[in-house]
Amino acid sequence: MLVKEDDLKNTRYQFTLSDGREVELAGDAQVEYDGELHTAANLFDALKEGYYGRL
């Protein structure tokens, strides 16, 4: 699926951290997770769908 850059930038994703804090990021924000760099949108979808780390 192709997403327009502006749509990605304007979409917000909310993550709950292991300590219970919540963080909200724009979809195009760079996030370091498990020692790897991801966009917030890709990481959110991978975690939500349960396919993060399966490869």
C-alpha positions in Angstrom: 0.0 0.0 0.0 1.4 3.4 -0.9 0.9 6.3 1.6 1.4 9.9 0.8 4.3 11.5 2.8 2.0 14.2 4.2 -0.6 11.6 5.4 2.2 9.6 7.1 3.5 12.8 8.8 0.0 13.8 10.0 -1.0 10.4 11.3 -0.3 9.9 15.0 0.6 6.6 16.6 0.4 5.9 20.3 2.7 3.4 22.1 2.5 2.2 25.6 6.0 1.7 27.1 6.9 -1.2 29.4 6.8 1.2 32.4 3.2 2.2 31.5 4.0 5.6 30.0 2.3 6.5 26.7 4.2 8.1 23.8 2.5 9.6 20.7 4.5 10.0 17.5 4.0 11.1 14.0 4.0 8.2 11.5 7.2 9.3 9.9 9.1 9.7 13.2 12.2 7.5 13.5 12.1 5.1 16.4 14.9 2.9 17.8 13.4 -0.4 19.0 15.3 -3.5 19.8 18.5 -1.9 18.4 16.9 -1.2 15.0 15.6 2.0 13.4 11.9 2.0 12.2 9.3 4.6 11.3 6.6 4.8 14.0 4.0 3.7 11.4 5.9 0.5 10.4 6.7 -0.4 14.0 3.1 0.2 15.2 1.7 -2.0 12.4 4.3 -4.8 13.0 3.6 -4.9 16.7 -0.2 -4.6 16.3 -0.3 -7.4 13.7 2.1 -9.6 15.7 4.7 -10.0 13.0 7.5 -8.0 14.5 10.6 -10.2 15.0 9.2 -13.3 13.2 11.8 -13.3 10.5 
